[in-house]
Amino acid sequence: MDRDRLKDIQTADLAETQVNEDFVLWLKTKGPSYLLIVMIVIVGYLFFIRYQQGKTAHRAEAWIAYIEATATGLPASHEDVAQSYSDIDSITELGLLNAGDAYLKAIVLGQTIGSNADIATTLSEEDRVFYLEKADNLYGRVVATDDDSDGIALFVVSGLNGQAAIAESRGDIDAAKRYYELASARVETLYPALATQALARARSIEKLANERTLPTDAEVTTRNNQVLSRDPKPVNSSIDILTDITKPEGK
């Protein structure tokens, strides 16, 4: 009985030794390859996590820069953001539109970029022409990004409306009408209300063809300071009769 038990123990020891030797042999032959694969998977996972974190940080940085540019109100800042973060969401379209709007606002107010309540510089004719060209170019760049997708439709319509406003400022009524019609056609099915609004502008723009020139400040001042001579002729002829009655006789 003891011999059989001893034989079983020896057989088990031999089997365990064989397993250990096979495992050691596997580690020597195939172990490094599998270990390398595991390491590559771990490194790849860590790289992916780091990439996602960097991408999130880059997107946050882009929107922070956009908010800061909006706070300054300077079109150059919006252009820089649009160029530096062109790969982030709709930063490019938003930056270009805001830059164009800043130039257009300066034209409407008649003040140079950067003017405020304390320091206001009147917009010269040369600056006005330059601002119109810059705004038209910026709006045109937004329109040029149109890929006929629904996601960019509102940006394109904003660009077309901006170009129409620039054309109105230049007195080009035909071009303004064409831009409004293009804006209406672009969102006719997506946003019917916007399409109707743009079409109404196109139809009513003919009224702008009759240009009305307002007097300049100098002309208004001159007119206000003008001294009008009194007309000696009485307003009411009955005054002459009363005058004759009140005159002493012989005079």
Buried (B, 14 or more C-beta within 10 A) or exposed (E): EEEEEEEEEEEEEEEEEEEEEEEEEEEEEEEEEEEEEEEEEEEEEEEEEEEEEEEEEEBEEBBEBBEEBBEEBBBEBBBBBBEBBEEBEBBBBBBBBBBBBBBBBBBEEBBBBEBEEEEEEEBEEEBBEEBBEBBBBBBBBBBEBBEEEEEBBBBBBBBBBBBBBBBBBBEBBEBBBBBBBBBBEBBBEEBEEBBEBBBEBBEEBEEEEEEEEEEEEEEEEEEEEEEEEEEEEEEEEEEEEEEEEEEEEEE
